[in-house]
């Protein structure tokens, strides 16, 4: 066992936390949320065990190095990283144990932790060529990496809630194959076979979506020593498990030529959708984050219609119609604040004259599908504009009411 880190200056903290063995395999936001949640549960008798499991799950090769090793080395009476005893109370005078302080310090420095693969320094041939090696993963390579990741999640207990533990005393039954037969009409899917999934791309993508729906992160465990059985997991959290699964799968898909990712928001969360540029991704995240009743539901439904795999002209047109209805409701009380009357009319001329909203022989029908894409993103951006206007109106109303009250 190593010794706890004794860092007292910012440079040394940064150097330690940006080492490869302190690399996150979770999105940084998820680690922050789960670490903060655990710090708010400090009264748990098994807090140390839960924290060690969290660190193993969140960091690369977490059980043997990095935060887990340093966490194990941190015991009461010793310093943890980032601690300067000239400025910080000792363990006897703080409400935190040294190990709890370790997690709090790690949380406080989360901004400088590297996420998986982030800012990797180039190797010899990459430096020689002046660029990173390798292009898009082919289907076989993508399937191999996804299967390896799913096996990693299975070993860590992320499927134990649905499939049970494969224990030496009670081997896992055929639950995965029962599930795949019922949901996909496919026999003997588990264990996943790379050759089979490479040959059948649709089955590969089905498996990715199916397993997403049944992944759950364990937060507690106990060790079954008999015959080297290993950890039994319990107290599962589906939300954080699915976030981690989507994030890891999407990092593989981003390197493939499939042009797909698991949706991380909206009505179709956990389903494979076409990749868009960062700006449109940020737009989607902004509009689906709203929770203002029926308009938000309509927008999420439209988004799911538009970006489902293989969406045809009719589905995209239906998505545009749904967005047009939201804008119609805001035409006079919201859009009038940001657009001239003629500009507001132009938005609806598109929907009305291009065989989108009405079944009229006079409408223009002979136009390419990419016009539908343009109209969809134009309308979605306009809805986000009206969302901001609505927020501004609410803030103005609050300030006005506050001024009247003070008067």
C-alpha positions as CSV (number, residue, x, y, z in Angstrom):
1,X,0.0,0.0,0.0
2,X,1.3,3.4,-0.9
3,X,1.3,6.5,1.3
4,X,-1.2,9.3,1.1
5,X,-0.2,12.3,-1.0
6,X,1.2,15.3,0.8
7,X,0.7,18.2,-1.6
8,X,0.6,21.7,-0.3
9,X,0.8,23.8,-3.4
10,X,-1.4,24.2,-6.5
11,X,1.2,23.0,-8.9
12,X,1.7,19.7,-7.2
13,X,-2.0,19.1,-6.9
14,X,-2.5,19.8,-10.6
15,X,0.4,17.5,-11.5
16,X,-1.0,14.6,-9.5
17,X,-4.6,15.0,-10.7
18,X,-3.6,15.2,-14.4
19,X,-1.6,11.9,-14.3
20,X,-3.0,9.1,-16.4
21,X,-4.1,7.1,-13.3
22,X,-6.4,9.9,-12.2
23,X,-8.3,9.8,-15.5
24,X,-12.1,9.7,-15.4
25,X,-14.1,7.1,-17.2
26,X,-17.3,8.9,-16.4
27,X,-18.4,12.3,-17.5
28,X,-17.1,14.9,-15.1
29,X,-20.6,16.1,-14.2
30,X,-21.6,12.6,-13.2
31,X,-18.6,12.2,-10.9
32,X,-19.4,15.6,-9.3
33,X,-23.0,14.6,-8.7
34,X,-22.3,11.2,-7.2
35,X,-19.4,12.4,-5.1
36,X,-21.5,15.3,-3.7
37,X,-24.4,12.8,-3.0
38,X,-22.0,10.5,-1.1
39,X,-20.5,13.4,0.9
40,X,-24.1,14.2,2.0
41,X,-24.4,10.6,3.3
42,X,-21.4,10.7,5.7
43,X,-23.4,9.0,8.4
44,X,-23.5,5.6,6.6
45,X,-21.7,2.9,8.4
46,X,-20.2,1.5,5.2
47,X,-19.3,5.0,3.9
48,X,-15.7,4.1,3.2
49,X,-16.6,1.0,1.2
50,X,-19.1,3.0,-0.8
51,X,-16.6,5.7,-1.6
52,X,-14.0,3.1,-2.6
53,X,-16.5,1.5,-5.0
54,X,-17.4,4.9,-6.4
55,X,-13.7,5.7,-7.1
56,X,-13.2,2.3,-8.7
57,X,-16.1,2.9,-11.0
58,X,-15.4,6.5,-11.9
59,X,-11.6,6.3,-12.7
60,X,-9.6,4.4,-15.2
61,X,-8.3,1.0,-13.8
62,X,-9.5,2.4,-10.5
63,X,-9.0,-0.7,-8.3
64,X,-5.2,-0.8,-8.5
65,X,-4.0,2.8,-8.8
66,X,-4.8,6.5,-8.7
67,X,-7.6,7.7,-6.4
68,X,-8.4,4.2,-5.0
69,X,-4.9,3.5,-4.0
70,X,-4.5,7.0,-2.4
71,X,-7.9,6.7,-0.7
72,X,-6.9,3.4,0.9
73,X,-3.7,5.0,2.1
74,X,-5.5,7.9,3.7
75,X,-6.3,7.1,7.3
76,X,-7.1,9.4,10.2
77,X,-4.1,11.2,11.6
78,X,-2.5,11.5,8.1
79,X,-2.7,14.2,5.6
80,X,-4.5,13.9,2.3
81,X,-3.7,15.7,-1.0
82,X,-4.1,19.4,-1.1
83,X,-4.0,19.7,2.7
84,X,-1.9,22.3,4.4
85,X,-1.9,21.8,8.1
86,X,-1.1,25.5,8.7
87,X,-4.4,26.4,7.2
88,X,-6.8,23.5,7.7
89,X,-8.1,22.0,11.0
90,X,-6.9,18.6,11.9
91,X,-9.2,15.6,11.6
92,X,-10.0,15.9,15.3
93,X,-11.6,19.3,14.9
94,X,-13.4,18.8,11.5
95,X,-16.6,17.0,10.9
96,X,-14.9,15.1,8.1
97,X,-12.7,12.1,8.4
98,X,-9.4,12.1,6.4
99,X,-11.0,9.8,3.8
100,X,-14.1,12.1,3.5
101,X,-11.8,15.0,3.2
102,X,-10.0,13.2,0.4
103,X,-13.2,12.9,-1.6
104,X,-14.2,16.5,-0.9
105,X,-10.8,17.6,-2.1
106,X,-11.2,15.5,-5.2
107,X,-14.6,17.0,-5.8
108,X,-13.2,20.5,-5.4
109,X,-10.5,19.8,-8.0
110,X,-12.9,18.0,-10.5
111,X,-12.4,20.7,-13.1
112,X,-8.8,19.7,-13.7
113,X,-9.4,15.9,-13.9
114,X,-9.0,14.5,-17.3
115,X,-11.8,12.6,-19.0
116,X,-11.1,9.4,-20.8
117,X,-8.7,10.0,-23.7
118,X,-8.8,13.8,-23.2
119,X,-5.6,15.7,-24.0
120,X,-3.5,12.5,-24.5
121,X,0.0,13.4,-25.6
122,X,0.8,12.1,-29.1
123,X,3.1,9.1,-29.4
124,X,6.2,8.7,-31.7
125,X,4.5,8.1,-35.0
126,X,1.8,10.6,-34.4
127,X,4.4,13.3,-33.7
128,X,6.4,12.2,-36.7
129,X,3.3,12.5,-38.9
130,X,2.1,15.6,-37.2
131,X,-1.3,14.2,-36.4
132,X,-3.1,11.5,-34.4
133,X,-3.0,8.0,-35.7
134,X,-6.0,6.2,-37.1
135,X,-9.3,7.2,-38.7
136,X,-12.8,5.9,-38.1
137,X,-13.2,2.4,-36.6
138,X,-14.7,-0.1,-39.0
139,X,-17.7,-2.1,-38.0
140,X,-15.6,-5.0,-36.7
141,X,-13.4,-2.8,-34.5
142,X,-16.4,-0.8,-33.2
143,X,-18.2,-4.1,-32.3
144,X,-15.0,-5.4,-30.6
145,X,-14.7,-2.2,-28.5
146,X,-18.4,-2.1,-27.6
147,X,-18.4,-5.8,-26.6
148,X,-15.2,-5.2,-24.4
149,X,-16.9,-2.3,-22.7
150,X,-20.1,-4.2,-22.1
151,X,-18.1,-7.0,-20.6
152,X,-16.3,-4.5,-18.4
153,X,-19.7,-3.2,-17.2
154,X,-20.9,-6.7,-16.6
155,X,-17.8,-7.6,-14.5
156,X,-18.4,-4.4,-12.4
157,X,-21.9,-5.5,-11.6
158,X,-23.8,-3.1,-13.8
159,X,-26.1,-5.8,-15.2
160,X,-26.5,-7.8,-11.9
161,X,-29.8,-6.1,-11.1
162,X,-31.4,-7.4,-14.3
163,X,-29.5,-10.6,-14.9
164,X,-28.3,-11.6,-11.4
165,X,-24.8,-12.4,-10.2
166,X,-23.0,-15.3,-12.0
167,X,-22.1,-16.9,-8.7
168,X,-20.2,-20.2,-8.2
169,X,-23.0,-21.3,-5.8
170,X,-25.8,-20.1,-8.0
171,X,-24.7,-19.6,-11.7
172,X,-26.5,-16.9,-13.6
173,X,-29.4,-18.4,-15.5
174,X,-30.4,-17.7,-19.1
175,X,-31.9,-14.3,-18.2
176,X,-29.9,-12.3,-20.9
177,X,-31.1,-14.6,-23.7
178,X,-34.6,-14.7,-22.3
179,X,-34.6,-11.0,-22.5
180,X,-33.2,-10.8,-26.0
181,X,-35.7,-13.4,-27.3
182,X,-38.6,-11.5,-25.8
183,X,-37.5,-8.0,-26.8
184,X,-35.7,-8.6,-30.0
185,X,-36.9,-12.0,-31.2
186,X,-33.3,-13.2,-31.2
187,X,-31.9,-16.4,-29.6
188,X,-28.5,-16.9,-28.0
189,X,-27.4,-13.3,-28.1
190,X,-25.5,-13.6,-24.8
191,X,-22.5,-13.7,-24.5
192,X,-22.1,-11.1,-27.3
193,X,-20.2,-12.4,-30.3
194,X,-18.2,-10.0,-32.4
195,X,-18.4,-11.9,-35.6
196,X,-22.2,-12.2,-35.3
197,X,-22.7,-8.6,-34.5
198,X,-20.3,-7.4,-37.2
199,X,-22.2,-9.4,-39.8
200,X,-25.6,-8.1,-38.6
201,X,-25.2,-4.3,-37.9
202,X,-28.9,-3.9,-37.0
203,X,-28.6,-6.6,-34.3
204,X,-25.4,-4.9,-33.0
205,X,-27.3,-1.6,-32.7
206,X,-30.3,-3.4,-31.1
207,X,-28.1,-4.9,-28.5
208,X,-26.5,-1.5,-27.6
209,X,-30.0,-0.1,-27.1
210,X,-31.4,-3.1,-25.3
211,X,-28.6,-3.2,-22.7
212,X,-28.8,0.5,-22.1
213,X,-32.3,0.0,-20.8
214,X,-31.2,-2.6,-18.2
215,X,-27.9,-1.2,-16.9
216,X,-27.8,0.0,-13.3
217,X,-24.8,1.1,-11.2
218,X,-24.2,-0.8,-8.0
219,X,-23.4,1.4,-5.0
220,X,-22.7,-1.4,-2.4
221,X,-21.1,-4.8,-2.5
222,X,-19.8,-7.7,-0.5
223,X,-17.0,-10.1,-1.2
224,X,-17.8,-13.8,-1.7
225,X,-14.4,-15.5,-1.3
226,X,-15.5,-19.1,-2.0
227,X,-13.8,-20.5,-5.2
228,X,-12.8,-16.9,-6.1
229,X,-16.4,-15.9,-6.8
230,X,-15.7,-12.2,-6.2
231,X,-17.9,-9.3,-5.5
232,X,-21.7,-9.5,-5.1
233,X,-23.3,-6.1,-5.9
234,X,-26.5,-4.4,-4.6
235,X,-28.3,-1.1,-4.1
236,X,-28.4,-0.3,-7.8
237,X,-28.9,3.2,-9.3
238,X,-30.3,3.0,-12.9
239,X,-30.0,6.7,-13.6
240,X,-26.2,7.1,-13.0
241,X,-25.6,3.7,-14.6
242,X,-27.3,4.7,-17.8
243,X,-25.5,8.0,-17.9
244,X,-22.1,6.2,-17.6
245,X,-23.1,3.6,-20.2
246,X,-24.2,6.2,-22.8
247,X,-21.1,8.3,-22.2
248,X,-18.7,5.3,-22.7
249,X,-20.6,3.9,-25.7
250,X,-20.8,7.3,-27.4
251,X,-17.0,7.7,-27.1
252,X,-16.6,4.6,-29.1
253,X,-19.3,5.5,-31.6
254,X,-17.7,8.9,-32.1
255,X,-14.6,7.1,-33.5
256,X,-16.7,4.9,-35.8
257,X,-18.1,5.6,-39.2
258,X,-21.6,4.9,-38.2
259,X,-22.6,8.5,-37.6
260,X,-24.7,7.5,-34.6
261,X,-24.8,8.2,-30.9
262,X,-27.1,7.3,-28.0
263,X,-29.4,10.2,-27.3
264,X,-28.6,11.7,-23.9
265,X,-31.8,13.8,-23.6
266,X,-35.3,14.0,-24.8
267,X,-38.1,11.5,-25.4
268,X,-35.7,9.2,-27.2
269,X,-33.0,9.1,-24.6
270,X,-31.0,5.9,-24.8
271,X,-31.9,5.3,-28.5
272,X,-29.4,5.7,-31.3
273,X,-29.8,8.9,-33.3
274,X,-27.9,10.6,-36.1
275,X,-24.9,12.7,-35.0
276,X,-25.1,16.4,-35.5
277,X,-22.6,19.2,-35.0
278,X,-21.8,20.6,-31.6
279,X,-23.9,23.7,-32.1
280,X,-27.0,21.8,-32.9
281,X,-26.2,19.4,-30.1
282,X,-26.2,22.3,-27.7
283,X,-29.5,23.6,-29.2
284,X,-31.1,20.2,-28.6
285,X,-29.8,20.1,-25.0
286,X,-31.2,23.6,-24.3
287,X,-34.7,22.9,-25.6
288,X,-35.2,19.5,-24.0
289,X,-34.0,20.8,-20.6
290,X,-37.1,22.9,-20.3
291,X,-40.1,21.6,-18.4
292,X,-42.9,24.0,-19.2
293,X,-45.7,21.5,-19.8
294,X,-47.3,20.8,-23.2
295,X,-45.0,23.0,-25.3
296,X,-41.9,21.1,-24.0
297,X,-43.6,17.8,-24.5
298,X,-44.4,18.7,-28.1
299,X,-40.8,19.7,-28.8
300,X,-39.5,16.5,-27.3
301,X,-41.9,14.5,-29.4
302,X,-40.9,16.3,-32.5
303,X,-37.3,15.8,-31.8
304,X,-37.8,12.0,-31.3
305,X,-39.8,11.8,-34.6
306,X,-37.1,13.7,-36.5
307,X,-34.0,11.9,-35.3
308,X,-35.2,8.3,-35.1
309,X,-33.1,6.0,-37.1
310,X,-34.3,5.9,-40.7
311,X,-36.8,8.7,-40.3
312,X,-38.5,9.2,-43.7
313,X,-39.9,12.3,-45.3
314,X,-43.3,11.9,-43.7
315,X,-41.9,11.5,-40.2
316,X,-39.7,14.6,-40.6
317,X,-42.6,16.6,-41.9
318,X,-44.7,15.5,-38.9
319,X,-41.8,16.7,-36.7
320,X,-41.8,20.1,-38.4
321,X,-45.6,20.4,-38.0
322,X,-45.3,19.8,-34.3
323,X,-42.7,22.6,-34.0
324,X,-44.9,24.9,-36.1
325,X,-47.8,24.4,-33.7
326,X,-45.6,25.5,-30.8
327,X,-44.6,28.6,-32.7
328,X,-48.1,29.3,-33.8
329,X,-49.1,29.5,-30.1
330,X,-46.3,32.0,-29.5
331,X,-46.8,34.0,-32.7
332,X,-48.4,37.0,-31.2
333,X,-47.5,37.1,-27.6
334,X,-43.8,36.1,-27.9
335,X,-42.5,36.3,-31.4
336,X,-44.0,39.8,-31.7
337,X,-41.3,40.9,-29.2
338,X,-38.4,39.7,-31.3
339,X,-39.5,39.6,-35.0
340,X,-41.2,42.1,-37.3
341,X,-44.7,41.1,-38.5
342,X,-43.4,40.4,-42.0
343,X,-40.6,38.1,-40.6
344,X,-43.1,36.3,-38.4
345,X,-45.3,35.7,-41.5
346,X,-42.3,34.3,-43.4
347,X,-41.7,31.6,-40.8
348,X,-45.2,30.3,-41.4
349,X,-45.2,30.8,-45.2
350,X,-42.5,28.1,-45.3
351,X,-44.7,25.6,-43.5
352,X,-47.9,26.6,-45.3
353,X,-46.6,26.7,-48.8
354,X,-44.2,23.7,-48.9
355,X,-46.6,20.8,-48.3
356,X,-45.9,20.6,-44.6
357,X,-48.9,21.6,-42.7
358,X,-51.8,21.5,-45.2
359,X,-52.8,19.0,-47.9
360,X,-53.4,21.5,-50.7
361,X,-52.7,21.0,-54.4
362,X,-51.3,24.5,-54.6
363,X,-48.5,23.6,-52.2
364,X,-45.0,23.0,-53.4
365,X,-44.2,19.3,-53.3
366,X,-41.2,18.9,-55.5
367,X,-38.5,19.9,-53.0
368,X,-35.5,17.9,-51.7
369,X,-35.5,16.4,-48.2
370,X,-32.7,18.6,-47.0
371,X,-35.2,21.5,-47.1
372,X,-37.1,19.7,-44.4
373,X,-33.9,19.5,-42.4
374,X,-33.3,23.2,-42.8
375,X,-36.9,24.0,-41.7
376,X,-36.7,21.7,-38.7
377,X,-33.5,23.3,-37.3
378,X,-34.8,26.8,-38.1
379,X,-38.0,26.2,-36.2
380,X,-36.2,24.5,-33.3
381,X,-33.8,27.5,-33.0
382,X,-36.7,29.9,-33.1
383,X,-38.4,28.0,-30.3
384,X,-35.2,28.3,-28.2
385,X,-35.3,32.1,-29.0
386,X,-38.9,32.3,-27.8
387,X,-37.9,30.3,-24.7
388,X,-35.4,33.0,-23.8
389,X,-38.0,35.7,-24.5
390,X,-40.4,33.9,-22.1
391,X,-37.7,33.7,-19.5
392,X,-37.0,37.4,-19.9
393,X,-40.7,38.3,-19.6
394,X,-41.0,36.2,-16.4
395,X,-37.9,37.9,-14.9
396,X,-39.4,41.3,-15.8
397,X,-42.7,40.4,-14.2
398,X,-40.9,39.3,-11.0
399,X,-38.9,42.6,-10.8
400,X,-42.0,44.6,-11.5
401,X,-43.9,42.8,-8.7
402,X,-40.9,43.3,-6.4
403,X,-40.8,47.0,-7.2
404,X,-44.5,47.5,-6.5
405,X,-44.2,45.5,-3.2
406,X,-41.2,47.7,-2.1
407,X,-43.1,50.8,-3.0
